[in-house]
Amino acid sequence: MERVYLDNNATTMVDPKVKQAMDPYYIQQYGNPNSLHSFGTEVHPEMSIALDRLYEGIGAGDEDDIIINGCATEGNNTVLQGIWSGKLKENQPFHLVISQIEHPSIAHTADWLESMGVRVTRLPVDEQGLVTPEILKEHVSRGSADLVSIMWANNETGLINPVQDLCRTAHDLGALFHTDAVQAVGKIPVNVGELGCDFLTFSAHKFHGPKGVGGLFVKRGAPPVSLLHGGEQMGGKRAGTVNVAYMIGMGLAMKLATDALDYENTKVRELRDRLEDALKRIPDTVILGRRENRTPNTILVSFKGIEGEAFLWDLNTSGIAASTGSACSSEDLEADATLRAMKLGADLAHTAVRFSLSRFTTDEEIDYTIETIRKVVQRLRSISSTYS
């Protein structure tokens, strides 16, 4: 076996059906959709189908908005900075509440807002690595917060936060609620109508769509938010010519992903659990988070006495791709913020490795991975100065 890709929380391959659907919009149907001539107007029917698929995929209503953008990072920035700018116009203070386990696109934006005078509260996690309504109520008083932003599923651990309860609690406290659902869409059911959130972000390349396109859900009646100005695209809420091919690709990827949710939660979960059970049989190995409360594709594991970077290097030489932390911050060799928030200690935080599967992962790939990991652990521990 030449190569095995188990880093699907970082990005996914484009589903071949998605690529095929996108191909005509580069050469045959390349018109600007804002143009009045046939080159522009002929792409509108497929754009409408793509939007319908996105609305259906996350359970949005006809009067809600889904704004097509460049990625979830842009969507997250749009929400946080958009609510802040609205408060600035009203000459009102802004209190933002996030968790200590947020993706850098939330955490770093919050840092920047804080440097601009915004009050930021960073919620800790419980012993299970989750943000709970009780934690939110403990740190935020009624009427004090403007926006609560808590990720749905964590990109490192796969742990799923109780976002419906968190949303209800945020609203009871008088705050708007946003969730970064990047790691949830395509892995677990996502329904914004049932959730009741005001804002939700997602990114196509996490569910076998193309990189460079995402979506921002805005609930009917929520405050308007915008980051890019200069045109009337997306109803004036996100200026810039729409990337037609990518929008169409994202729409189909959403449909394929939601249609495959049963497979994700049966076959992919079965493969994940088989790999996890094999890892548990290796002495001095720790799996982080209960599998029942994780996305069905994710394992975060720590092998005592083995640095994560060294482990990945050996895996890579055997053709297996995994990761030690968020791909968005992989150049930072400090312990990952999520693991620090879970108070796991430097040893676990620096040795943790993430495996994330997809619906394209095969039985043969998992068998090969299990065999390879056993050999890698044995080799690295035999030369480790910290393992005895």
C-alpha positions as CSV (number, residue, x, y, z in Angstrom):
1,M,0.0,0.0,0.0
2,E,1.6,3.3,-1.1
3,R,-0.3,6.0,0.7
4,V,-3.1,6.2,3.3
5,Y,-4.8,9.5,4.1
6,L,-6.0,9.8,7.7
7,D,-6.0,13.6,8.1
8,N,-9.5,14.4,6.9
9,N,-10.2,16.9,9.7
10,A,-7.5,19.1,8.0
11,T,-9.0,18.7,4.6
12,T,-10.7,16.1,2.4
13,M,-10.2,14.9,-1.2
14,V,-12.8,16.3,-3.6
15,D,-15.4,13.7,-4.4
16,P,-15.0,12.8,-8.1
17,K,-18.7,13.5,-8.6
18,V,-18.1,17.0,-7.3
19,K,-15.2,17.7,-9.6
20,Q,-17.2,16.4,-12.6
21,A,-20.1,18.8,-11.7
22,M,-17.7,21.7,-11.4
23,D,-15.8,21.2,-14.7
24,P,-18.2,22.9,-17.1
25,Y,-18.0,26.2,-15.2
26,Y,-14.3,26.9,-16.1
27,I,-14.5,26.8,-19.9
28,Q,-18.0,26.2,-21.2
29,Q,-20.2,28.2,-18.8
30,Y,-17.7,30.8,-17.5
31,G,-19.9,34.0,-17.6
32,N,-20.1,36.4,-14.6
33,P,-23.4,35.5,-13.0
34,N,-24.1,39.3,-12.5
35,S,-24.0,39.9,-16.3
36,L,-27.3,40.3,-18.2
37,H,-26.2,38.4,-21.3
38,S,-26.7,34.7,-21.8
39,F,-23.1,33.8,-20.7
40,G,-24.1,35.1,-17.2
41,T,-27.7,34.2,-17.0
42,E,-27.2,30.5,-18.1
43,V,-25.4,29.7,-14.8
44,H,-28.2,30.9,-12.5
45,P,-30.2,27.7,-12.6
46,E,-27.3,25.6,-11.3
47,M,-26.5,28.2,-8.7
48,S,-30.1,28.0,-7.4
49,I,-29.8,24.2,-7.2
50,A,-26.6,24.6,-5.3
51,L,-28.2,27.0,-2.8
52,D,-31.2,24.7,-2.4
53,R,-28.9,21.8,-1.5
54,L,-27.1,24.0,1.1
55,Y,-30.4,25.1,2.7
56,E,-31.6,21.5,2.8
57,G,-28.3,20.2,4.0
58,I,-28.3,22.3,7.2
59,G,-32.1,22.6,7.6
60,A,-32.3,26.4,6.9
61,G,-35.6,28.0,6.1
62,D,-36.5,30.0,3.0
63,E,-36.4,33.3,4.9
64,D,-33.0,32.6,6.4
65,D,-29.7,33.6,4.6
66,I,-26.8,31.5,3.5
67,I,-24.0,33.7,2.4
68,I,-21.4,32.1,0.1
69,N,-17.9,33.1,1.0
70,G,-14.3,32.0,0.7
71,C,-14.0,29.8,3.8
72,A,-15.2,29.3,7.3
73,T,-12.4,31.5,8.5
74,E,-14.0,34.4,6.6
75,G,-17.4,33.4,7.9
76,N,-16.2,33.4,11.5
77,N,-14.5,36.8,11.1
78,T,-17.6,38.1,9.5
79,V,-19.8,37.2,12.4
80,L,-17.4,38.4,15.2
81,Q,-16.3,41.6,13.4
82,G,-19.8,42.3,12.0
83,I,-21.5,42.2,15.4
84,W,-18.6,44.4,16.8
85,S,-18.9,46.9,14.0
86,G,-22.7,47.2,14.6
87,K,-22.0,48.0,18.3
88,L,-19.4,50.6,17.2
89,K,-22.0,52.3,15.1
90,E,-24.3,52.5,18.1
91,N,-21.4,53.6,20.3
92,Q,-22.1,50.6,22.5
93,P,-19.7,48.2,24.2
94,F,-19.3,44.7,22.9
95,H,-18.9,41.6,25.1
96,L,-17.8,38.5,23.2
97,V,-17.9,35.0,24.8
98,I,-15.9,32.1,23.3
99,S,-14.4,28.9,24.6
100,Q,-10.7,28.0,25.2
101,I,-10.9,25.3,22.6
102,E,-12.0,27.4,19.6
103,H,-10.4,27.2,16.2
104,P,-7.7,29.9,15.6
105,S,-10.1,31.7,13.2
106,I,-12.2,32.4,16.3
107,A,-9.5,32.6,19.0
108,H,-7.2,34.9,17.1
109,T,-10.0,37.2,16.0
110,A,-11.1,37.4,19.6
111,D,-7.5,38.3,20.5
112,W,-7.5,41.1,17.9
113,L,-10.9,42.4,19.0
114,E,-9.7,42.4,22.6
115,S,-6.7,44.6,21.5
116,M,-9.3,47.0,20.1
117,G,-11.0,47.3,23.5
118,V,-13.6,44.5,23.2
119,R,-14.4,42.5,26.4
120,V,-13.7,38.8,25.7
121,T,-14.6,36.0,28.1
122,R,-12.9,32.6,27.3
123,L,-14.9,29.7,28.8
124,P,-13.0,26.7,30.2
125,V,-14.0,23.1,29.5
126,D,-15.1,20.4,31.9
127,E,-13.2,17.2,32.7
128,Q,-14.6,15.7,29.5
129,G,-13.2,18.5,27.3
130,L,-16.7,20.0,26.7
131,V,-18.2,23.4,27.2
132,T,-21.5,23.0,29.1
133,P,-24.4,25.3,29.8
134,E,-23.4,25.3,33.4
135,I,-20.0,26.7,32.5
136,L,-21.6,29.3,30.4
137,K,-24.0,30.4,33.2
138,E,-21.1,30.4,35.7
139,H,-19.0,32.9,33.7
140,V,-21.6,35.1,32.0
141,S,-24.4,37.0,33.8
142,R,-27.7,37.8,32.3
143,G,-27.7,40.7,29.9
144,S,-23.9,41.1,29.9
145,A,-22.9,39.3,26.7
146,D,-23.7,40.3,23.1
147,L,-22.4,37.2,21.3
148,V,-21.6,33.6,22.4
149,S,-19.5,31.6,19.9
150,I,-18.9,27.9,20.7
151,M,-17.7,25.3,18.1
152,W,-20.0,22.4,17.5
153,A,-17.3,19.7,17.2
154,N,-13.7,20.1,18.1
155,N,-11.2,19.7,15.3
156,E,-8.6,18.0,17.5
157,T,-10.5,15.7,19.7
158,G,-13.7,15.3,17.7
159,L,-15.7,15.9,20.9
160,I,-19.2,17.2,20.3
161,N,-20.4,20.2,22.4
162,P,-24.0,20.3,23.5
163,V,-24.7,23.2,21.2
164,Q,-28.5,23.1,21.3
165,D,-28.4,23.5,25.1
166,L,-25.6,26.2,24.8
167,C,-27.7,28.1,22.2
168,R,-30.8,28.0,24.5
169,T,-28.7,29.2,27.4
170,A,-27.0,32.0,25.4
171,H,-30.5,33.2,24.3
172,D,-31.7,33.1,27.9
173,L,-28.8,35.2,28.9
174,G,-29.7,37.8,26.2
175,A,-26.9,37.0,23.8
176,L,-26.8,35.9,20.1
177,F,-25.4,32.5,19.4
178,H,-22.9,31.4,16.7
179,T,-21.4,28.0,16.2
180,D,-18.4,27.0,14.0
181,A,-19.8,23.8,12.5
182,V,-16.9,23.1,10.2
183,Q,-16.2,19.7,11.8
184,A,-19.9,18.8,12.3
185,V,-21.3,19.2,8.8
186,G,-21.1,15.9,6.9
187,K,-20.3,13.9,10.0
188,I,-23.4,14.3,12.2
189,P,-26.9,15.7,11.5
190,V,-26.9,19.5,11.4
191,N,-30.2,21.3,11.5
192,V,-30.2,25.0,12.2
193,G,-34.0,25.1,12.7
194,E,-33.8,22.6,15.5
195,L,-30.6,24.2,16.9
196,G,-32.0,27.8,16.9
197,C,-28.6,29.4,16.3
198,D,-28.3,32.9,14.9
199,F,-25.2,32.2,12.9
200,L,-23.4,29.1,11.7
201,T,-20.3,28.6,9.6
202,F,-19.1,25.7,7.4
203,S,-16.4,25.0,4.8
204,A,-16.7,22.8,1.7
205,H,-13.3,21.2,1.8
206,K,-14.2,19.5,5.1
207,F,-16.9,17.4,3.4
208,H,-15.3,16.5,0.1
209,G,-15.9,19.8,-1.7
210,P,-13.3,22.2,-3.1
211,K,-11.0,24.3,-1.0
212,G,-11.7,28.1,-1.1
213,V,-15.4,28.2,-0.6
214,G,-17.7,28.1,2.5
215,G,-21.0,29.3,3.8
216,L,-22.3,31.5,6.6
217,F,-25.8,30.9,7.8
218,V,-27.7,33.9,9.1
219,K,-31.0,33.3,10.8
220,R,-34.0,35.4,9.8
221,G,-34.1,38.5,12.2
222,A,-30.4,38.2,13.3
223,P,-28.4,41.4,13.0
224,P,-26.9,41.9,9.5
225,V,-23.2,41.2,9.3
226,S,-20.7,41.9,6.5
227,L,-17.0,42.0,6.1
228,L,-16.4,42.7,2.4
229,H,-18.0,45.7,0.8
230,G,-18.0,46.9,-2.8
231,G,-20.8,45.1,-4.7
232,E,-24.3,43.8,-4.5
233,Q,-23.4,40.1,-4.6
234,M,-25.1,37.9,-2.0
235,G,-27.7,40.6,-1.5
236,G,-25.0,43.1,-0.7
237,K,-23.9,41.0,2.3
238,R,-20.6,39.7,0.8
239,A,-19.1,41.7,-2.1
240,G,-17.1,40.0,-4.8
241,T,-17.9,37.9,-7.9
242,V,-19.3,34.6,-6.9
243,N,-17.1,31.6,-7.5
244,V,-19.7,29.7,-9.5
245,A,-17.8,26.4,-10.0
246,Y,-17.0,26.2,-6.3
247,M,-20.5,27.2,-5.2
248,I,-21.9,24.4,-7.4
249,G,-19.3,22.0,-6.1
250,M,-20.1,22.8,-2.5
251,G,-23.8,22.4,-3.1
252,L,-23.3,18.9,-4.5
253,A,-20.7,18.0,-1.8
254,M,-23.3,19.0,0.8
255,K,-25.9,16.8,-0.7
256,L,-23.6,13.8,-1.0
257,A,-22.3,14.3,2.5
258,T,-25.8,14.5,4.1
259,D,-27.0,11.5,2.0
260,A,-24.0,9.6,3.4
261,L,-24.6,10.4,7.0
262,D,-25.8,6.8,7.8
263,Y,-22.6,5.4,6.2
264,E,-20.6,7.9,8.2
265,N,-22.2,6.8,11.4
266,T,-22.0,3.1,10.7
267,K,-19.1,2.0,8.4
268,V,-16.8,5.0,9.1
269,R,-17.5,4.7,12.8
270,E,-16.8,0.9,12.6
271,L,-13.4,1.6,10.9
272,R,-12.6,4.3,13.5
273,D,-13.5,2.0,16.4
274,R,-11.4,-0.9,14.9
275,L,-8.4,1.4,14.7
276,E,-9.0,2.7,18.2
277,D,-9.4,-0.7,19.7
278,A,-6.1,-1.7,18.2
279,L,-4.4,1.4,19.6
280,K,-5.8,0.6,23.0
281,R,-4.1,-2.7,23.0
282,I,-0.7,-1.0,22.8
283,P,0.7,-0.5,26.4
284,D,0.8,3.1,27.8
285,T,-1.5,4.5,25.2
286,V,-4.2,7.1,26.0
287,I,-7.3,7.8,23.8
288,L,-8.7,11.3,24.6
289,G,-12.4,11.6,24.9
290,R,-15.2,9.1,25.0
291,R,-15.9,7.7,21.6
292,E,-19.7,8.0,22.2
293,N,-19.4,11.7,22.2
294,R,-17.0,12.2,19.3
295,T,-17.5,12.6,15.6
296,P,-17.5,9.1,14.1
297,N,-14.2,9.7,12.2
298,T,-11.8,11.1,14.8
299,I,-9.3,9.6,17.2
300,L,-6.8,11.7,19.3
301,V,-4.2,9.3,20.8
302,S,-1.1,9.7,22.9
303,F,1.7,7.2,23.0
304,K,3.8,7.5,26.2
305,G,7.5,8.3,25.5
306,I,7.0,9.2,21.8
307,E,7.0,12.8,20.5
308,G,4.2,13.4,18.1
309,E,6.4,14.9,15.5
310,A,8.7,11.9,15.5
311,F,5.7,9.5,15.3
312,L,4.3,11.4,12.3
313,W,7.7,11.3,10.6
314,D,7.8,7.6,10.8
315,L,4.2,7.2,9.7
316,N,4.9,9.5,6.7
317,T,7.8,7.4,5.6
318,S,5.4,4.5,5.5
319,G,2.9,6.6,3.4
320,I,0.4,7.3,6.2
321,A,-0.8,10.9,6.8
322,A,-2.0,12.0,10.2
323,S,-1.4,15.1,12.3
324,T,-0.4,16.4,15.7
325,G,-2.6,19.5,15.8
326,S,-4.8,21.8,13.8
327,A,-3.4,22.2,10.3
328,C,-4.0,25.9,10.6
329,S,-1.4,26.2,13.4
330,S,0.8,23.2,12.6
331,E,3.9,25.4,12.3
332,D,3.5,26.3,16.0
333,L,5.3,23.7,18.1
334,E,3.7,24.8,21.3
335,A,1.1,22.4,22.8
336,D,-2.2,22.8,21.1
337,A,-4.7,25.2,22.7
338,T,-7.4,22.5,22.9
339,L,-5.1,20.1,24.8
340,R,-3.9,22.9,27.1
341,A,-7.5,23.8,27.9
342,M,-8.2,20.2,28.8
343,K,-5.3,20.4,31.3
344,L,-3.7,17.2,30.0
345,G,-0.2,18.2,30.9
346,A,2.8,18.8,28.7
347,D,3.6,15.1,28.1
348,L,0.2,14.2,26.7
349,A,-0.1,17.5,24.8
350,H,3.2,17.1,23.0
351,T,2.7,13.4,22.2
352,A,-0.9,13.5,20.9
353,V,-1.6,12.4,17.3
354,R,-4.9,12.7,15.5
355,F,-6.3,10.2,13.0
356,S,-9.4,11.3,11.1
357,L,-11.1,9.1,8.6
358,S,-13.6,9.7,5.8
359,R,-16.1,7.8,3.8
360,F,-13.3,7.0,1.3
361,T,-11.2,5.2,3.9
362,T,-11.0,1.5,3.3
363,D,-10.7,-1.7,5.5
364,E,-7.4,-2.4,3.8
365,E,-6.1,1.0,4.8
366,I,-7.0,0.6,8.4
367,D,-5.4,-2.9,8.5
368,Y,-2.2,-1.5,7.1
369,T,-2.3,1.5,9.5
370,I,-2.7,-0.8,12.5
371,E,0.3,-2.9,11.4
372,T,2.4,0.1,10.7
373,I,1.6,1.9,14.0
374,R,2.6,-1.2,16.0
375,K,6.0,-1.2,14.3
376,V,6.5,2.5,14.7
377,V,5.7,2.6,18.4
378,Q,8.0,-0.3,19.0
379,R,10.9,1.3,17.1
380,L,10.5,4.8,18.7
381,R,10.1,3.5,22.2
382,S,13.3,1.3,21.8
383,I,15.3,4.5,21.3
384,S,13.4,6.8,23.6
385,S,15.1,8.3,26.6
386,T,11.8,9.0,28.3
387,Y,10.2,5.5,28.0
388,S,11.2,2.6,30.2
